[in-house]
Structures are given as C-alpha cells and as structure tokens.
Amino acid sequence: MKKTHAILLVDDEVKITQILSAYLRKEGYRTFTAFTGQQALELISQNEISLVVLDLMLPDISGEEVCQKIRLQSRVPVIMLTAKDDESALVNGIKVGADDYISKPFSPRIVVAKIEAVLRRAQGDELVSVPVVYRNGYLSIDFQTNQVRVQGEEITLTPTEYKLLRTLAKAPGRIFTRDQLISFALGDDYAGYDRGIDTYIKTIRSKIEPDRKHPLFILTVHGIGYKFAVEKDA
C-alpha cells in the first residue's frame, strides 16, 4: 500500500494530535489537524482526505454530528475515538456512519495499525480476480462469480444471505448495525424488520462456521450488530 494517504486528526487535545501526527508521518502518511468539528469539516471540503480520526468530545459540535455531516458529502473512512466506558456514544457513532472505533487511552501504534486496516478495507471494495480465502483456506469467497466454498466444497446461499456475507466479509473488523446491513447489503430488496437480519445471520453461520454456537467468522457485537472477524489469508 502506498502511504501517500492524507489523514485528518480531529481532537481538541493538542498532545494527542501531535503524538499521532508524529507516528503517522514516520510511516509516510501526510497529516492534517483540526481541534474543532467546524475546522474538520472545512479541511475535508478543501482537501483530499483519505481517512478521519475523529474524537467524540469536541468543544463546538459533537463527533457524532461531525460524522453525520461528513456522510452527507463523502464516504471517507472515519475512525471514532471514544472513552472506554462510553458505550452509548460508541453505539451512536457506529449508527451515524463511523467505520471503526478506538477506545481511550490507546497506544499510538494501535491507532496506526487500525488506520492501515481500515484503509486496506476501503480499498478492498474493488472486485478481485481470484477468490478470497480465510482461515488457511477453510472459507473462500469469489466476489466475481458469487461462489462460496467451505473446505473446498461449494455451499448454497440465498441471494440475501450472500449479499449479507459479502458486505460483512469485504469490511473485516467493521461493526455493522442491522439497519446498516439492510441499507448497504439489501437496500430496496428488503421489506422485513431489522431483527429479521438476525435470522439470516443465524442461517449463514450454520453454513460457514465450524461451530455455529461458537462462531469464528461472523461475531455478534452486543448492543450494536455484527462484524466479520477474520482477515483474508496473506
């Protein structure tokens, strides 16, 4: 991955932005810094930003509101910074469109690693020419032919099941709410309730998981939704 990406750091704690900026520049990234939500929105409108690291607690407007405004104009990935015990704020951040989150306090190296993972994920939306394999080949997904194999054997998924699996697998580690899965994966094709997603996930697990009672691939994030927990094989 070419590290020519521009990362926007949004936090009113100057020390945090200075430390993260130093680590990111060392890795070859360009950085922008904003200390308020309004500054962040102006920088996004004026520059080509690859990813935003956004604190939830800002002096002018909340991080959730900033994320909502970003989503009105851009699909740039957003990583939320949140206090470890502030679960409600985290849930709201995910709901308004954050791609991932990091709890404070954190290691700068963890932040850099998370940024790289989210950028890889964003680039992974493009179709690939070969099937993507997971867990040493246990599961493979061909995003061109829509074929899914478990231990080399092709399995049958309904169109809805495949769309949900594809959406989750293309964004490993990202937490999706049920509403987001409906919006991103199914759109106007889905006329059911959001809790109906749970039934589809249960069925997908029965087809791809070694043990559906102790899933490895699709994990439940209690109070929020689901995530695909496995990165593709190298």
C-alpha positions in Angstrom: 0.0 0.0 0.0 1.4 3.4 -1.0 1.5 5.6 2.0 0.6 8.8 0.3 -2.7 9.0 2.1 -3.7 12.1 4.0 -5.0 11.5 7.5 -7.2 14.1 9.3 -6.8 14.1 13.1 -9.7 15.7 14.9 -9.2 16.2 18.7 -9.1 19.2 21.0 -6.3 17.6 23.0 -3.2 19.1 21.2 -0.8 16.5 22.7 -2.8 13.6 21.2 -2.8 15.1 17.7 0.9 15.9 18.0 1.8 12.3 19.0 -0.4 10.7 16.4 0.8 13.0 13.7 4.4 12.2 14.5 3.8 8.4 14.3 1.9 8.7 11.1 4.4 11.0 9.4 7.1 8.5 10.4 5.1 5.8 8.5 4.9 8.0 5.4 1.4 9.5 5.8 0.5 13.2 5.4 -1.5 14.6 8.3 -3.9 17.4 8.8 -5.1 18.5 12.3 -8.4 20.0 13.5 -9.3 21.0 17.0 -13.0 21.6 16.4 -15.7 20.0 14.4 -16.1 23.0 12.2 -12.3 23.1 11.4 -12.6 19.4 10.5 -15.5 19.9 8.0 -13.6 22.8 6.4 -10.5 20.8 5.9 -12.5 17.9 4.4 -14.1 20.2 1.9 -10.8 21.8 0.9 -8.5 18.7 0.8 -8.4 15.2 -0.5 -8.6 13.3 2.9 -8.1 9.5 2.9 -9.3 8.9 6.5 -10.5 10.8 9.5 -9.6 10.0 13.1 -12.5 11.8 15.0 -12.8 12.3 18.7 -16.4 12.2 20.0 -15.9 15.0 22.5 -15.2 18.3 20.7 -15.7 21.9 22.0 -18.2 23.1 19.4 -20.2 20.2 18.0 -20.2 16.5 18.8 -18.2 13.9 16.9 -21.5 12.2 16.0 -22.7 15.4 14.4 -19.4 15.9 12.5 -19.7 12.3 11.3 -23.2 12.8 10.1 -22.2 15.9 8.2 -19.2 14.1 6.6 -21.5 11.3 5.4 -23.7 13.9 3.6 -20.8 14.7 1.3 -18.3 11.8 1.5 -17.6 8.1 2.1 -14.2 8.8 3.6 -13.5 6.3 6.3 -14.0 7.6 9.9 -12.4 6.1 13.0 -14.1 7.3 16.2 -12.1 7.9 19.4 -14.2 7.2 22.4 -13.8 6.9 26.2 -13.7 3.2 27.2 -16.8 3.4 29.4 -18.9 5.5 27.0 -20.8 2.7 25.3 -23.9 4.8 24.3 -21.6 7.3 22.4 -19.9 4.4 20.7 -23.2 2.9 19.5 -24.3 6.3 18.2 -21.0 6.8 16.4 -21.4 3.5 14.6 -25.0 4.3 13.7 -24.2 7.6 12.1 -21.6 6.1 9.9 -18.2 5.6 11.7 -16.2 2.7 10.1 -14.4 1.7 13.3 -13.5 2.9 16.7 -10.7 3.1 19.2 -11.1 3.4 23.0 -9.1 5.9 25.0 -6.5 5.5 26.4 -4.7 3.9 23.4 -1.3 3.1 22.0 -0.3 5.3 19.0 1.0 2.1 17.3 -2.5 0.6 17.7 -4.0 3.7 16.1 -1.6 3.4 13.1 -2.4 -0.3 12.7 -6.1 0.4 12.8 -5.7 3.1 10.2 -3.9 0.8 7.9 -6.5 -1.9 8.4 -9.4 0.5 7.6 -7.6 1.8 4.5 -7.0 -1.7 3.3 -10.7 -2.4 3.9 -11.8 0.6 1.9 -9.5 -0.4 -1.0 -10.8 -3.9 -0.8 -14.2 -2.9 -2.2 -12.9 -3.4 -5.7 -13.5 -6.8 -7.3 -10.6 -9.2 -7.2 -9.7 -11.7 -9.9 -9.3 -14.7 -7.6 -11.3 -16.0 -4.7 -10.5 -14.5 -1.3 -9.7 -17.2 1.2 -9.9 -17.2 5.0 -8.6 -19.3 7.9 -5.9 -21.2 5.8 -8.4 -21.8 3.0 -11.3 -23.1 5.2 -13.6 -20.5 3.7 -13.3 -18.9 0.2 -15.5 -16.3 -1.4 -15.3 -15.4 -5.1 -16.7 -11.9 -5.4 -17.0 -12.2 -9.2 -18.9 -15.4 -9.5 -20.6 -15.2 -6.1 -19.4 -18.7 -5.2 -18.7 -19.6 -1.6 -16.8 -22.7 -0.6 -16.2 -24.3 2.8 -13.3 -26.7 2.9 -13.3 -26.8 -0.8 -17.0 -27.7 -1.2 -19.3 -25.2 -2.7 -22.2 -24.2 -0.5 -25.6 -22.7 -1.4 -26.6 -19.3 -0.1 -29.7 -17.5 -1.0 -29.2 -14.1 -2.7 -30.0 -12.3 0.6 -27.6 -14.5 2.6 -24.8 -13.9 0.0 -25.3 -10.1 0.0 -25.1 -10.0 3.8 -22.0 -12.2 3.8 -20.3 -10.2 1.0 -20.9 -6.9 2.8 -19.5 -8.2 6.1 -16.5 -10.0 4.5 -15.5 -7.0 2.4 -15.1 -5.0 5.6 -13.4 -7.3 8.2 -13.5 -5.8 11.6 -16.1 -3.2 10.8 -19.2 -3.2 13.0 -22.5 -3.0 11.2 -25.8 -2.3 12.8 -28.8 -4.2 11.5 -30.0 -1.0 9.8 -26.7 -0.6 8.0 -26.7 -4.1 6.8 -30.1 -3.6 5.4 -29.0 -0.3 3.7 -25.6 -1.5 2.4 -26.4 -5.1 1.5 -30.1 -5.3 0.7 -31.5 -1.8 0.0 -34.9 -1.7 -1.5 -34.8 -5.5 -1.9 -35.6 -5.9 1.8 -39.0 -5.3 3.2 -38.7 -7.0 6.6 -37.9 -5.8 10.0 -34.3 -5.1 11.2 -34.5 -8.1 13.6 -35.0 -10.3 10.6 -31.3 -9.8 9.9 -30.6 -12.0 13.0 -32.3 -14.9 11.4 -30.3 -14.5 8.2 -27.1 -14.3 10.2 -28.0 -17.5 12.1 -28.6 -19.3 8.8 -25.3 -18.1 7.3 -23.4 -19.2 10.4 -25.0 -22.7 10.0 -23.5 -22.9 6.6 -20.0 -21.4 7.0 -19.0 -21.7 10.7 -17.1 -24.8 12.0 -19.3 -24.4 15.1 -22.2 -22.0 14.8 -22.6 -21.8 18.6 -19.0 -20.5 18.8 -18.6 -18.5 15.6 -15.3 -17.6 14.2 -16.3 -15.5 11.2 -19.4 -13.5 12.0 -19.4 -12.3 15.5 -22.2 -10.5 17.4 -21.3 -7.2 18.9 -23.8 -6.9 21.7 -26.0 -3.8 21.7 -24.8 -2.8 18.2 -24.8 -5.5 15.5 -22.4 -7.8 13.7 -18.8 -7.9 12.3 -16.8 -10.2 10.2 -13.8 -11.0 12.5 -11.4 -12.7 10.1 -8.9 -11.1 7.8 -8.2 -12.7 4.4 -5.2 -15.1 4.1 -2.0 -13.5 3.0 
